[in-house]
Amino acid sequence: MPGMGGVAAVGRRAARPPILFISGYTADKELPGPLLAKPFRPDALLKAVAGLLGGSH
């Protein structure tokens, strides 16, 4: 969306699907959802996605 970063665009959606943010910049942002910090292992990604979908791993 022009003039708007990704986090702001996601925050404006009325009906939100589960969103997992993945970033190497973790210290200075407040996000409207869980964050997986880079670098990460495949098992950490699997666990984060399972948590978003209500499953357990």
Secondary structure, 3 states (H helix, E strand, C coil): CCCCCHHHHHHCCCCCCCCCEEECCCCCCCCCCCEEECCCCHHHHHHHHHHHCCCCC
